[in-house]
Amino acid sequence: MSRAHGSPPTRDPRVAFFDRQAPTWDRTGPDPDATMRRLRELDGRLGLKAGLDLLEVGCGTGQITGWLASTVRPGRVVAVDFSEGMLAQARARGVDAEFVLLDICGDEPFEGSFDRVLCFHSFPHFRDQAGALRRMARHLKPGGQLLVLHLAGSSQLNAFHQSVGGAVGHDHLPPAARWPALLRPVGLEVREAVDRADLFLLKAEAGARGGTMSGGAFFAWKGGGCDRSVSACQMSQPESARWPSCWAWAWIRTAINALRPGRTLRSLAARRRPMST
């Protein structure tokens, strides 16, 4: 099934770039078999399960759309892309999904809400990333999650796009540390952020009051010469010594989030002082 929504951005050179690449993408782009092996390894971390409704933004040639549809069935999958050439390849697969021509950076959201919105190998190519996040957030059900997934880290991916040049030469994936600020204005809260050489995984949830990471969220950081993904409140003593105290950090976040007109950090500190040990 397919339909069009709005019109592709004629001034975005990426559309023509991906239209040209579409007929040979599955042969010259990322190896589809290797991609599926990695996704199956990550299956448990993605939180996809039967019955979920899923929006795939930037589906390309539909390499993973069939897998998504089988994973969430009887839930539905709507797969969108701004390249008609890519969508033509995706439709030819005969996948049980609805394919929609849509520019997430320009077109207004269509009707429908989803349990998951997935950007797989697509987010760097959004010319207006803040606008794309606003539109995707509108499609999330309360408690739904946004997933941004790449099988490489932000540094590796950004260097690759720069080396390719042309229409995608300046396309970048923000590193994990920047995502709380990007998501705060659209009402999403980071639940997990991993940014290492072979994986970028961002999970953010709708319905939270703020966009800052909660005490249970995961932080991706570099320590001891290797990439790690750990909970800020579950570090070992040597690891935590490299960071501000977990509880002090949590208190600062709580204080900032709790500020209201007429309150100050000093007044909040006075209220909390009897609880200190």
C-alpha positions, 0 to 999 in steps of 0.5 A, spaced: 500 500 500 502 506 498 500 514 498 503 521 497 502 526 502 504 533 501 510 534 496 518 532 496 522 538 497 524 540 490 530 545 493 533 539 497 539 536 493 538 530 498 532 528 494 535 528 487 541 524 490 537 519 493 533 518 487 539 517 483 542 512 488 535 508 489 536 503 483 543 500 485 542 502 493 541 495 495 548 493 491 552 499 493 550 501 499 550 498 506 550 490 506 543 488 507 545 481 510 550 484 515 544 490 517 539 484 518 544 480 522 546 486 527 538 488 528 537 481 530 542 482 535 539 488 537 532 486 537 532 485 545 534 492 546 530 496 541 523 494 545 519 492 539 514 487 540 507 484 537 502 489 537 505 496 536 504 501 531 510 503 528 512 509 524 519 508 520 521 515 518 526 515 512 525 507 510 529 508 504 529 502 499 525 498 505 531 494 507 528 493 514 521 494 513 519 487 512 522 485 518 519 491 522 512 489 520 513 481 522 516 484 528 510 488 530 504 484 527 498 485 528 501 492 529 501 496 523 507 499 520 507 506 516 514 507 512 515 514 509 521 517 505 522 523 501 525 520 495 520 517 490 526 513 487 527 509 494 520 508 495 519 505 488 524 500 490 521 499 497 514 498 494 517 493 489 518 488 495 511 487 497 512 488 504 506 488 509 506 496 510 504 502 508 509 507 504 508 514 504 511 519 500 513 525 505 518 530 507 518 530 515 522 536 515 516 540 511 510 536 510 505 537 516 504 530 520 498 526 517 493 523 521 495 517 526 499 516 532 504 510 533 507 507 539 514 507 536 517 512 531 524 509 528 529 513 524 534 508 522 540 510 518 536 517 516 536 522 521 543 526 519 539 527 512 534 531 515 535 538 513 531 541 519 532 536 525 529 540 530 522 541 525 523 533 524 523 532 531 517 536 532 513 533 527 515 526 529 513 527 537 506 529 534 505 522 532 507 519 538 502 516 543 503 518 550 508 513 553 511 512 546 518 512 544 522 515 539 528 510 536 534 513 532 539 508 530 545 507 526 550 501 526 556 506 527 557 512 532 556 519 530 563 521 529 564 515 524 558 517 521 559 524 520 566 523 518 564 518 512 558 523 510 564 529 510 568 524 505 562 523 501 561 530 500 556 533 495 549 533 497 550 529 504 557 532 505 554 536 511 549 531 514 551 530 521 548 526 527 548 530 533 553 526 539 549 523 545 550 529 549 546 534 545 540 530 545 537 532 551 537 539 549 534 537 542 528 533 545 526 538 551 522 543 546 518 537 543 516 534 550 521 527 549 525 525 555 532 521 553 531 514 556 538 511 553 543 514 549 549 509 546 554 512 542 560 508 540 564 506 534 559 501 532 553 503 534 548 509 536 542 508 539 537 513 542 531 512 545 526 517 548 519 517 551 513 521 550 509 524 556 515 526 560 514 533 564 521 535 561 527 533 556 532 532 561 535 525 563 532 522 569 536 518 574 535 512 571 537 514 564 543 511 560 549 515 559 554 514 553 561 516 555 568 515 554 573 512 560 579 508 561 580 508 553 574 505 551 566 507 550 561 505 555 554 505 556 552 505 563 547 508 568 550 514 572 547 511 578 550 504 577 558 506 576 563 503 580 567 507 585 573 508 580 568 510 574 564 515 579 570 518 581 571 521 574 564 524 574 560 529 579 557 525 585 551 521 582 546 524 587 549 531 587 548 531 579 541 528 581 539 533 586 541 539 581 537 536 575 531 536 580 532 543 583 532 546 576 526 542 574 523 544 580 524 552 579 517 556 579 516 563 579 518 566 586 523 560 588 530 560 588 535 555 588 537 557 595 530 556 598 530 549 595 536 548 598 533 550 605 527 545 604 531 539 602 537 540 608 533 536 613 533 530 608 541 530 608 545 525 612 
